[in-house]
């Protein structure tokens, strides 16, 4: 047993080191940017001792971890619950960072396993580099759910690839309790199961669906949406509203509107071509048009790529997220949501495999906006 653990740890330790290097790089960069910006330092001193790294959602996750849900919230319970567990041994803030650190290391580890399982191990380095240099990768190092959710999603796809159905649905259950888009793993599971079990002799999708329903693996899939059901039940018992987290979204983000996709794109192009940069603000223009709009276009291109490749699990996951974001205006925080949709980075690594200039150009663009995000964060600005 001990020897097995030691051998496993030897395999896992490089990913711990990579996660640690990433965390230290973010920490050092944030402190340097803050130190050389007198205004941000003055702003920071008026907040609290943890001003540099604990803000926005981080504060809410810590409040939930320490005091429970005090009212309707858009945040889901698994991450603050883990902080509560870790807080038995460590301070709450340290626990939050520790969970993100370990989750990122484990996510990189499972990404390596998944690429080996699918015969793409040669592009692991490029995939990991692009993932960690993406503008919103900053959130992997904060008290946010990005690292944990990335781990759960990649592990889900890995066990799906291995046909370990029960393990996959249990991980999907946890993903639903971490982020709202975790529910998209349910149709991904069903599509994957249908792809594996499809029998041409049955002559038709209808008969194959009937055969699918008779399989025990189909009924196992209900464990995934059960996570959302239990959270809704908790909301009903606690607040008298099954969908209090949706009501919380309405109060949380009054600046965001759900509208038909064509209206979303009309408004988006209005910002580009009709509104002046002076009216929008240079930074807001860059964020809406380049960072958020670019993230959406990248997700859309990835969806087309996996549809053409007929890799249905990746295609369905990307397609559902594309549809979700196309209903939202303005497209704020899309880059933060996109960073956990890892098939994007496999697509980019695959597409640039034979073209080093394209890979380094993509990496350069990512790095520029990554540094911009870290800078804005370090001076107290909102970055997603």
Secondary structure as the mmCIF struct_conf table of DSSP 4:
data_model
#
loop_
_struct_conf.conf_type_id
_struct_conf.id
_struct_conf.beg_label_comp_id
_struct_conf.beg_label_asym_id
_struct_conf.beg_label_seq_id
_struct_conf.end_label_comp_id
_struct_conf.end_label_asym_id
_struct_conf.end_label_seq_id
HELX_RH_AL_P HELX_RH_AL_P1 UNK A 2 UNK A 35
TURN_TY1_P TURN_TY1_P1 UNK A 36 UNK A 36
HELX_RH_AL_P HELX_RH_AL_P2 UNK A 38 UNK A 45
TURN_TY1_P TURN_TY1_P2 UNK A 46 UNK A 47
TURN_TY1_P TURN_TY1_P3 UNK A 49 UNK A 53
TURN_TY1_P TURN_TY1_P4 UNK A 56 UNK A 56
HELX_RH_AL_P HELX_RH_AL_P3 UNK A 57 UNK A 67
BEND BEND1 UNK A 71 UNK A 71
BEND BEND2 UNK A 74 UNK A 74
HELX_RH_AL_P HELX_RH_AL_P4 UNK A 77 UNK A 86
TURN_TY1_P TURN_TY1_P5 UNK A 87 UNK A 89
BEND BEND3 UNK A 90 UNK A 90
HELX_RH_AL_P HELX_RH_AL_P5 UNK A 92 UNK A 117
TURN_TY1_P TURN_TY1_P6 UNK A 118 UNK A 119
HELX_RH_3T_P HELX_RH_3T_P1 UNK A 121 UNK A 123
HELX_RH_AL_P HELX_RH_AL_P6 UNK A 124 UNK A 133
BEND BEND4 UNK A 134 UNK A 134
HELX_RH_3T_P HELX_RH_3T_P2 UNK A 135 UNK A 141
BEND BEND5 UNK A 142 UNK A 145
HELX_RH_AL_P HELX_RH_AL_P7 UNK A 146 UNK A 161
TURN_TY1_P TURN_TY1_P7 UNK A 162 UNK A 163
HELX_RH_AL_P HELX_RH_AL_P8 UNK A 165 UNK A 176
TURN_TY1_P TURN_TY1_P8 UNK A 177 UNK A 178
HELX_RH_3T_P HELX_RH_3T_P3 UNK A 180 UNK A 183
HELX_RH_AL_P HELX_RH_AL_P9 UNK A 184 UNK A 197
HELX_RH_3T_P HELX_RH_3T_P4 UNK A 200 UNK A 202
BEND BEND6 UNK A 204 UNK A 204
HELX_RH_AL_P HELX_RH_AL_P10 UNK A 205 UNK A 213
TURN_TY1_P TURN_TY1_P9 UNK A 214 UNK A 214
BEND BEND7 UNK A 215 UNK A 215
HELX_RH_AL_P HELX_RH_AL_P11 UNK A 216 UNK A 220
TURN_TY1_P TURN_TY1_P10 UNK A 221 UNK A 221
HELX_RH_AL_P HELX_RH_AL_P12 UNK A 222 UNK A 239
BEND BEND8 UNK A 240 UNK A 240
TURN_TY1_P TURN_TY1_P11 UNK A 242 UNK A 243
HELX_RH_AL_P HELX_RH_AL_P13 UNK A 244 UNK A 252
TURN_TY1_P TURN_TY1_P12 UNK A 254 UNK A 255
STRN STRN1 UNK A 257 UNK A 258
HELX_RH_AL_P HELX_RH_AL_P14 UNK A 261 UNK A 273
TURN_TY1_P TURN_TY1_P13 UNK A 274 UNK A 274
BEND BEND9 UNK A 275 UNK A 275
HELX_RH_AL_P HELX_RH_AL_P15 UNK A 277 UNK A 280
HELX_RH_AL_P HELX_RH_AL_P16 UNK A 282 UNK A 285
HELX_RH_PI_P HELX_RH_PI_P1 UNK A 286 UNK A 292
HELX_RH_AL_P HELX_RH_AL_P17 UNK A 293 UNK A 309
TURN_TY1_P TURN_TY1_P14 UNK A 310 UNK A 310
HELX_RH_AL_P HELX_RH_AL_P18 UNK A 312 UNK A 326
TURN_TY1_P TURN_TY1_P15 UNK A 327 UNK A 327
STRN STRN2 UNK A 328 UNK A 329
BEND BEND10 UNK A 330 UNK A 330
BEND BEND11 UNK A 333 UNK A 333
HELX_RH_AL_P HELX_RH_AL_P19 UNK A 334 UNK A 338
TURN_TY1_P TURN_TY1_P16 UNK A 339 UNK A 340
TURN_TY1_P TURN_TY1_P17 UNK A 342 UNK A 342
HELX_RH_AL_P HELX_RH_AL_P20 UNK A 343 UNK A 351
TURN_TY1_P TURN_TY1_P18 UNK A 352 UNK A 354
HELX_RH_AL_P HELX_RH_AL_P21 UNK A 356 UNK A 378
TURN_TY1_P TURN_TY1_P19 UNK A 379 UNK A 380
#
